[in-house]
Amino acid sequence: MPSYAAILPTLVAAGWRAAVIVVVGASAGLSINALRPKGLSVATYAPAAMCAGAAMPQEIRVLRPEQAARLCGDARTLVADVRSANAFTEGHVAGAVHIPCSGSRADVENVRRLLERKEALVVYGESEEQARQVASDLAIRISRPELSVSIIAGGWRAWFDAGMACASGPCDDCEGLASHAPI
């Protein structure tokens, strides 16, 4: 077995060769970039704030239950419950459709179809955070900038505590379009 002293000169030489290759490669890359008419300006480079081509998230409005109730009776509004199927069955906003949080691409397409002649989407869940995540995802995936997207402040509990119109039982107006299987 060779000793450490015998291997050391070989390791040092390999390290120097690697360092020279890195320096020469970086210099060549910077030189070629400088010669290109549309090369990257290293001095003024700033990373992109958002990936190119990504949809800008829509503003999600937060409505008090009383404000949301005014929209619920409007035929141009779709109200979506994103809680579990069991929670939906136990009680939900009257007229709401069930869209599970773990919705599939087919669920999103069904929502898109349900929203075809609608101007507003009101989403609620157990919490504002749950509703905001789903509302934001739907707004981006459905990509209709003119669609007003809102969530109910305080979620289902705030709606219920405010004494707003509630219903129970499985969704009777979804015609099987959105999944009702337990999540």
C-alpha positions, 0 to 999 in steps of 0.5 A: 500500500503506498504511503500518504507521502507518496500519494500527496504530490499526485493529489496536489497536481490533480487539484491544480489541474482541476482549478486551472480547468475551472478558471479557464472554463469560466473565463471562456464562458464570460468572454463568449458571453461578452462577445454576444450581442444579447449576452447576459450583463453580469454587472446588472444581472437581477434574477427574475421575480417569477418564472417566465410564462407563469400565470400571475395569481389573481387577487383573492378578495376576503368577504365577511359572511354577510357580504358573501351571502349577497353573492350566493343568491346571484345566478352569476356566482358559483359557491364552492365548498372545499372541505371534506365530503363528510363535512360537506354532508354534515352542513354547507352553504345552501347551493354550494357545490363540493370541490374537494381540496385534492381535486383532480384535473377532471375536477378542475375541468368540471369547475371550469364548465360550471363557471362558464356563465358565471362572473364570480367564484366564492370559495370556503373551507374550514379556514381562510387559509384552506380556502385561499390555497384552493381559490388561488390554485383554481384562479391560476388553473382556470385562467379567467382574469375577469372572474371575481374570486373571493373567500369567506372570512373565517371559513365555514365556522364564521358562516355558520356562526353568522346564522347564514343559510345552510343545507345538509346532505350530499350535493344534489345539484352537482350531477356527479360532476365533482367527487364526493368520495371521502378524501 
